[in-house]
Amino acid sequence: MPAISILTPSYNKSIYVLDSIKSVIGQTFKDIEYFIVENSTDEKTRGLVDNYVKSLNDPRVHLFFEDYPAATRIQYYVPSLIINKYFDLMHGDYILYLSDDDILDLECVEKVMDMLKTGVSACSFKLRKQIWRNGKFVADNGDITPSHKTALGEGIDCVIDGGQIVISKACLPKLGQPYYRVAKDGDSHHCDGLFLNRLTKIVHIFPIFTEKPLVYHRQTEISLWTQG
């Protein structure tokens, strides 16, 4: 069994998604399982991801295809639907979610696993927000260091991004389905907040203190969950 599973839903981000995939494949820690769930309505993105994954010929990488009708996309957060389905199908001892326009530092998983080897069930790490437009870096937009930041209660939007958290898969039965709220009754940060609020009730999230960020959250012209 792999030490850690990473999940990336891919939706219509042809100019960004390959950078996200490459940041996982290039990790210095190699004992990973990588699930990419291609649910684009854009055939360009679907073909790009399909062809790139085939060219990798990497047994750690698993590509799945999902098609969601327009009515489902209007009513639900599709990334939540994907998380709720595929978290249960992953085989790693730990799970990390990576958005299709975010990038992991190449030492991210290695540093995360060093923390998890101490016996903790969940950890968080520094994220740097960046502004990107048309596939190009524009500016840094500040760090989020989550050592003292958690959701404080139901209905409180979270100041930690869901992509900053690694959890033990053993936590999932305690959380129970659905892990992420699927109804569109708030934005994606609200959805993260509700998940983390429930998570902090069953496990302590230990922060990893690093000088550099371990994940870069690219705020792009097409990065909102509400579009998928």
C-alpha positions as a printed NumPy array, in Angstrom:
array([[  0.   ,   0.   ,   0.   ],
       [  1.268,   3.519,  -0.743],
       [  2.17 ,   5.789,   2.132],
       [  0.029,   8.653,   0.827],
       [ -2.691,   9.181,  -1.769],
       [ -3.174,  12.502,  -3.554],
       [ -6.409,  13.502,  -5.302],
       [ -6.784,  16.126,  -8.039],
       [-10.109,  16.825,  -9.77 ],
       [ -9.441,  18.345, -13.216],
       [-11.968,  20.803, -14.644],
       [-11.362,  23.032, -17.697],
       [ -7.928,  24.352, -16.683],
       [ -5.828,  23.328, -19.674],
       [ -3.241,  26.062, -19.09 ],
       [ -2.716,  25.149, -15.412],
       [ -3.467,  21.469, -14.749],
       [ -0.265,  19.939, -16.142],
       [  1.838,  22.046, -13.745],
       [ -0.215,  20.621, -10.867],
       [  0.289,  17.051, -12.081],
       [  4.029,  17.573, -12.624],
       [  4.407,  18.924,  -9.084],
       [  3.068,  15.609,  -7.752],
       [  5.062,  13.36 , -10.083],
       [  8.264,  15.232,  -9.232],
       [  8.003,  14.809,  -5.447],
       [ 11.214,  13.751,  -3.715],
       [  9.093,  11.282,  -1.721],
       [  8.125,   8.563,  -4.178],
       [  5.775,   6.213,  -2.275],
       [  2.607,   7.903,  -3.486],
       [ -0.629,   7.045,  -5.228],
       [ -2.079,   9.775,  -7.439],
       [ -5.74 ,   9.919,  -8.503],
       [ -6.673,  12.439, -11.196],
       [-10.403,  12.719, -11.803],
       [-11.005,  14.351, -15.173],
       [-14.462,  15.941, -15.255],
       [-13.922,  18.74 , -17.777],
       [-16.604,  19.869, -20.18 ],
       [-13.744,  21.199, -22.314],
       [-12.488,  18.487, -24.685],
       [ -9.124,  20.264, -24.94 ],
       [ -8.459,  19.749, -21.228],
       [ -9.724,  16.149, -21.263],
       [ -7.466,  15.26 , -24.173],
       [ -4.477,  17.1  , -22.731],
       [ -4.688,  15.299, -19.395],
       [ -5.405,  11.913, -20.983],
       [ -2.454,  12.151, -23.361],
       [ -0.073,  13.415, -20.694],
       [ -0.945,  10.666, -18.205],
       [ -0.521,   8.024, -20.926],
       [  2.901,   9.468, -21.793],
       [  3.998,   9.153, -18.163],
       [  3.42 ,   5.398, -18.066],
       [  3.663,   5.714, -14.283],
       [  1.868,   2.976, -12.301],
       [  1.384,   5.391,  -9.399],
       [ -0.898,   7.608, -11.494],
       [ -4.535,   6.647, -12.024],
       [ -6.803,   8.656, -14.34 ],
       [-10.582,   8.488, -13.996],
       [-13.282,  10.17 , -16.065],
       [-16.54 ,  11.574, -14.709],
       [-19.331,  13.347, -16.568],
       [-21.711,  15.534, -14.583],
       [-24.783,  17.034, -16.24 ],
       [-25.313,  20.771, -16.136],
       [-28.109,  20.432, -13.588],
       [-25.745,  18.669, -11.182],
       [-23.109,  21.376, -11.583],
       [-25.683,  24.059, -10.815],
       [-26.916,  22.331,  -7.671],
       [-23.733,  20.822,  -6.238],
       [-20.027,  21.458,  -5.757],
       [-18.601,  18.831,  -8.082],
       [-15.212,  18.768,  -6.26 ],
       [-17.122,  17.753,  -3.121],
       [-18.848,  14.945,  -5.011],
       [-15.452,  13.767,  -6.256],
       [-13.835,  13.964,  -2.822],
       [-16.67 ,  12.04 ,  -1.208],
       [-16.426,   9.255,  -3.802],
       [-12.698,   8.934,  -4.353],
       [-11.407,   9.368,  -0.795],
       [-12.991,   5.985,  -0.09 ],
       [-11.323,   4.39 ,  -3.128],
       [ -7.783,   5.503,  -2.33 ],
       [ -5.288,   3.089,  -0.771],
       [ -2.764,   5.338,   0.983],
       [ -2.401,   5.552,   4.739],
       [ -2.783,   9.33 ,   4.377],
       [ -4.728,  11.572,   1.989],
       [ -3.965,  14.962,   0.435],
       [ -6.254,  17.009,  -1.821],
       [ -4.615,  19.158,  -4.514],
       [ -6.601,  21.526,  -6.701],
       [ -5.937,  21.463, -10.433],
       [ -4.401,  24.928, -10.458],
       [ -2.245,  24.555,  -7.341],
       [  1.39 ,  23.427,  -7.168],
       [  3.183,  21.412,  -4.505],
       [  6.715,  22.311,  -3.525],
       [  8.804,  19.321,  -4.612],
       [  9.716,  18.546,  -0.971],
       [  6.155,  18.919,   0.305],
       [  5.265,  15.243,   0.741],
       [  8.685,  14.396,   2.176],
       [  8.312,  17.026,   4.887],
       [  4.714,  15.998,   5.534],
       [  5.684,  12.347,   5.906],
       [  8.474,  13.283,   8.334],
       [  5.788,  14.81 ,  10.57 ],
       [  3.352,  11.918,  10.11 ],
       [  6.022,   9.38 ,  11.062],
       [  5.863,  10.803,  14.585],
       [  2.423,   9.231,  14.924],
       [  0.105,  12.199,  14.309],
       [ -3.139,  11.677,  12.375],
       [ -3.359,  15.066,  10.651],
       [ -1.048,  17.947,   9.856],
       [ -1.166,  21.302,   8.111],
       [  1.488,  23.299,   6.305],
       [  2.204,  26.738,   4.902],
       [  0.387,  27.801,   1.735],
       [  1.282,  30.81 ,  -0.38 ],
       [ -1.414,  32.473,  -2.436],
       [ -0.378,  33.695,  -5.864],
       [ -2.197,  35.605,  -8.587],
       [ -1.92 ,  34.077, -12.071],
       [ -3.581,  35.229, -15.282],
       [ -3.514,  33.558, -18.707],
       [ -1.044,  30.961, -17.48 ],
       [  1.464,  33.512, -16.192],
       [  2.525,  34.516, -12.671],
       [  1.431,  38.042, -11.729],
       [  2.168,  38.515,  -8.029],
       [  2.39 ,  36.886,  -4.626],
       [ -0.724,  37.436,  -2.561],
       [  0.475,  36.53 ,   0.931],
       [  1.078,  33.393,   2.992],
       [ -1.385,  31.424,   5.03 ],
       [  0.364,  29.809,   7.981],
       [ -2.253,  27.633,   9.639],
       [ -0.611,  26.942,  12.997],
       [ -3.227,  28.891,  14.926],
       [ -6.109,  28.99 ,  12.47 ],
       [ -9.031,  26.579,  12.416],
       [-12.731,  26.741,  11.776],
       [-14.439,  27.884,  14.944],
       [-17.933,  26.516,  14.492],
       [-20.764,  25.63 ,  12.164],
       [-21.289,  28.364,   9.621],
       [-17.836,  29.891,  10.163],
       [-15.833,  30.135,   6.957],
       [-12.383,  28.631,   7.239],
       [ -9.106,  30.501,   6.961],
       [ -7.209,  27.302,   6.167],
       [ -7.4  ,  26.058,   2.613],
       [ -8.419,  22.413,   2.189],
       [ -5.225,  21.855,   0.203],
       [ -3.101,  22.547,   3.301],
       [ -4.237,  19.506,   5.253],
       [ -3.081,  15.885,   5.207],
       [ -5.173,  13.396,   7.172],
       [ -4.953,   9.739,   8.042],
       [ -7.429,   7.651,   6.076],
       [ -8.331,   6.08 ,   9.424],
       [-10.098,   9.38 ,  10.24 ],
       [-12.682,   8.916,   7.494],
       [-14.981,   6.405,   9.242],
       [-15.107,   8.733,  12.251],
       [-16.05 ,  11.667,  10.023],
       [-18.669,   9.709,   8.112],
       [-20.123,  10.511,   4.704],
       [-20.501,  13.003,   3.216],
       [-17.001,  14.213,   4.098],
       [-17.512,  17.498,   2.224],
       [-20.804,  19.327,   1.958],
       [-22.033,  19.159,  -1.623],
       [-24.866,  21.699,  -1.687],
       [-24.017,  25.14 ,  -3.066],
       [-25.055,  27.105,   0.013],
       [-21.754,  28.937,   0.448],
       [-18.404,  29.33 ,  -1.255],
       [-15.569,  26.808,  -1.323],
       [-13.919,  28.245,   1.802],
       [-17.177,  27.731,   3.672],
       [-17.139,  24.121,   2.492],
       [-13.538,  23.689,   3.677],
       [-14.455,  25.285,   6.973],
       [-17.292,  22.891,   7.694],
       [-15.057,  19.911,   6.872],
       [-12.234,  21.147,   9.092],
       [-14.638,  22.011,  11.888],
       [-15.764,  18.38 ,  11.947],
       [-12.198,  17.117,  11.601],
       [-10.887,  19.135,  14.567],
       [-13.549,  17.521,  16.762],
       [-11.997,  14.079,  16.256],
       [ -8.286,  14.77 ,  15.77 ],
       [ -5.684,  17.435,  16.493],
       [ -4.136,  19.031,  13.391],
       [ -0.406,  19.483,  13.964],
       [  1.281,  22.336,  12.072],
       [  4.491,  21.872,  10.122],
       [  6.676,  24.959,  10.487],
       [  8.752,  25.656,   7.399],
       [ 10.34 ,  28.828,   6.102],
       [  9.11 ,  28.2  ,   2.572],
       [  5.53 ,  27.381,   1.58 ],
       [  4.851,  23.738,   0.755],
       [  1.955,  24.451,  -1.593],
       [  1.239,  27.376,  -3.922],
       [ -2.42 ,  28.269,  -4.333],
       [ -2.726,  29.894,  -7.749],
       [ -5.685,  32.255,  -7.817],
       [ -6.516,  32.236, -11.497],
       [ -9.237,  33.596, -13.735],
       [-10.885,  30.143, -13.644],
       [-10.043,  28.857, -10.171],
       [-13.364,  29.165,  -8.345],
       [-15.193,  25.998,  -7.25 ],
       [-18.435,  27.727,  -8.13 ],
       [-17.516,  27.294, -11.785],
       [-17.298,  23.525, -11.374]])
